[in-house]
Amino acid sequence: MNTASERTDAQPAVTVIGLGEMGFALAEAFLDGGHATTVWNRTPEKADRLVAKGAERAASVRDAVAASPLVIVSVKGNATARAVLESSGDALAGRSVLNLTDGTSEEARAVAEWVRGRGTRYLHGQIMTIAPGIGGAETVIFYGGSDAVFGDFPSTLRLIGGRGTLISADAGVPALYGMAVHGTMWGALNGFLHAAALLSSEGIEAKRFLDDAGPSVAALMASFPMIADEVDRGEYATQYGALQHHRPSLEDLVRESEARNIDADFPNYTLDLVSKAVENGHANDSYSRLIEHFREK
């Protein structure tokens, strides 16, 4: 029988603590992958369907932790994650914890420090999908923390996301990666929805626009590596597409939006950023210069 500290690339027993939408999907993926799976949830009935599929329902967090070498935590907030793990007492010692709970980078680091202080290896994960995507070959999960945990359970971790990557020894970095993806997503979505509102005011379908303007939209996404390089180097001067050339187009977008009674706050915000940069002497810099605005708060 395997002990908690033994390395196994086969099918180690797994414990899942927290059976919300995401936790349930995680536990189901491990069961479907052939792992002996122990589950615990504050509301025991949430485990009924998993138990019917072969999961073991633990009577306490301590029992749940003691049952497996790998303990997965998926609860609401890192304060809850720590409180739940604290209730397991000394059962944590010698085990591996994978915390998949959302929160800030500092919260993740605090849980990591506490867990490691109990003689336990810690890995933090940021899942970049909704529950139905768990187990997908293209599902991305960013991991940070113990490379030993990541390396000891490769086949187990692939069951929940085929594109899991250990990005840092720092347990807080996955949260930052996740927020960066989400921030980019929300900015792009808000921009597209504003555009769709503008188009629909003229009776133009958003799908038709994408069909016609697809290459232009794709070119925008393809510009990210260039922008990232400028930001990393801190060099913004450009021969083409400088901020002074963005401003007239933004002014047109604001006037068009207002004329059609479309909320102009979004383009107005961008116009304000560009105008301030131009007025501060950066007229010939690329759009990446605006990173300095976001850094100055």
Secondary structure, 3 states (H helix, E strand, C coil): CCCCCCCCCCCCCEEEECCCHHHHHHHHHHHHCCCCEEEECCCHHHHHHHHHCCCEECCCHHHHHHCCCEEEECCCCHHHHHHHHHCCHHHHCCCEEEECCCCCHHHHHHHHHHHHCCCCEEEEEEECCCHHHCCCCCCEEEEEECHHHHHHCHHHHHCCCCEEEEEECCCCHHHHHHHHHHHHHHHHHHHHHHHHHHHHCCCCCHHHHHHHHHHHHHHHHHCHHHHHHHHHHCCCECCCCCHHHHHHHHHHHHHHHHHCCCCCHHHHHHHHHHHHHHHHHHCCECHHHHHHHHHCC
